Amino acid sequence: MTRAITNRKNENNEENSKLFRALDRGMDDMEAGRELPVEEAFQKISELRRMRRNERIFP
């Protein structure tokens, strides 16, 4: 039981680390002026969602 809890905590820490790294990169991009216009940003978001969805459907 404690091993399962420890494994879950490690997974959560890894997920949080990935999220924080992505946020840091995003902030770095904003500070450096590498931002997309709103329309392009939403197109990119849609593209990434589609890719992720397809990855789950067709592993």
C-alpha positions in Angstrom: 0.0 0.0 0.0 2.7 2.5 0.9 4.6 1.6 -2.3 1.5 2.5 -4.3 1.2 5.8 -2.5 4.9 6.5 -3.1 4.6 5.7 -6.8 1.6 7.9 -7.1 3.4 10.8 -5.4 6.4 10.3 -7.7 4.1 10.4 -10.8 2.4 13.6 -9.5 5.8 15.2 -8.9 6.9 14.3 -12.4 3.7 15.7 -13.9 4.1 18.9 -11.9 7.7 19.2 -13.0 6.7 18.9 -16.6 4.0 21.5 -16.2 6.3 23.9 -14.5 8.9 23.5 -17.2 6.3 24.2 -19.9 5.1 27.3 -18.0 8.7 28.5 -17.6 9.3 28.1 -21.3 6.1 30.0 -22.1 7.1 32.8 -19.8 10.6 32.9 -21.4 9.0 33.1 -24.8 6.7 35.9 -23.7 9.7 37.8 -22.2 11.7 37.3 -25.4 8.8 38.5 -27.6 8.2 35.1 -29.2 4.5 35.2 -28.9 1.9 34.1 -31.5 -1.0 36.3 -32.5 -4.2 35.1 -30.9 -5.6 33.5 -34.0 -2.4 31.6 -34.7 -2.2 30.5 -31.1 -5.7 29.1 -31.1 -4.9 27.3 -34.4 -1.8 25.8 -32.8 -3.8 24.7 -29.7 -6.4 23.0 -31.9 -3.6 21.2 -33.9 -1.9 20.0 -30.7 -5.3 18.8 -29.3 -6.0 16.9 -32.5 -2.5 15.3 -32.4 -2.9 14.3 -28.7 -6.4 12.9 -29.4 -5.1 10.9 -32.3 -2.2 9.6 -30.3 -4.7 8.2 -27.7 -6.9 6.6 -30.3 -4.0 5.2 -32.4 -1.2 4.3 -30.0 
